[in-house]
Structures are given as C-alpha cells and as structure tokens.
Amino acid sequence: MSDELKPLREWYDMWGICVAAVDFESARSLFAKDVVSFGTHATFFVSGIDALQDGQWSKVWPKISDFEFLTSDLIGAINDDAAWAAVPWASTGYHEDGSSFDRPGRATVTYRREGPKWLGTHTHFSLRPGVPPQSFGKP
C-alpha cells in the first residue's frame, strides 16, 4: 500500500523531535527562510525564520514537555512541488503553581519542495478549545 503523504509524516516527525528537544537549530533547517506563521503567541503573523523562532518557538518549547505530533492522524495533499498537511499534537503544559495539564492542539503546514527536500513555508498552530493559553514551565 502506497502512502503518498509519507514525506510529510516524516517531516512532522523530525520537527516533533526538535520541539521536544528544544532544538531550534535543527528545526530551522526544516523551514524556508521566508516562512510566515501564526501561533499561540504571534498576534497575527510572524515573517521569517528568525521571527518565528523568537516570536513563537522560544516562548513555548522550553515551557512544555512530552510534545509529539500525532502523525497517524495526518491529512494533507501533495501537488508537484507544493503540499500541505494538518495534524493534531499532544503536549504537557504547566500552570503557574507547577501543576501539569494536557495541552493538545493542531497544526497546519504548507510546503514547497526544493530538490528532494520539503521546506515549511507557513505554519499555523492552535490549542484545542478550552486549553489554558499559557504554560509556565516545569517547576
């Protein structure tokens, strides 16, 4: 059975490892330098990989744990050198008092292919409705 979305699942798996390890440098290699993103901290959008790391990743990744993309539930499409994929994710967040809470959400990424490599060109992250909007990190 062919899985035409396998490259996108693998891309999300690699990114998930980066998020869980708070490995910004490796994550940056998965994205176009001109990426545009929306997220839980970016008010409207951030433009460029530096702004994405500073405005979104650095404010979230160090304050959560147990992050993973649930790629078995991925949906998407590939059309020549362009693609998109959406996937739910799971993580643990922390209230100000240090107690933990489930922090699930969903993400959508658009891609362009450069040679054999897919690069993220747009990301949109959102928490599942009702999830506390801020994590304060492990005590």
Phi, psi and omega in degrees: 000129182275140176241091183296340180268005181307317180299328180283324174298315180296322178298311178298321178300317179296316180296320179300321176298319179297315180299310182300325181270359185051049183255083183297318185299314178293322179297320181303327182291348180271355188238152170291146179298334181261025179306144175238134188219154170239149178197190184289340179249333180283117186303307176240294175204159171242146183237122179102150184295324178296316180294324178296314179296313183288320187272344183229294187304310186293342180270345185244305190307317181290349186252007178233171174215173176059032183286137170202143171277138181266075191291347175292342179259010182297140170235154180171190180204148174240131179225099183058247183258017177231150180203165171215155176205142177236144185205144171281161177221162179230148174198173175246130175250172184225127175291169181301329179279001178093350178289150186264160174212152175293136184230071180275161177193197180216154181221146173233136178230138168254154187224158163229146180268131173238103187065228180275356189257136172270133177242134176290130180250341179206137173231147173221116178249142171213146176283151173298141179307137179093352179279136178306135187284347183229141172244136184260357179092164178294144177292000000 
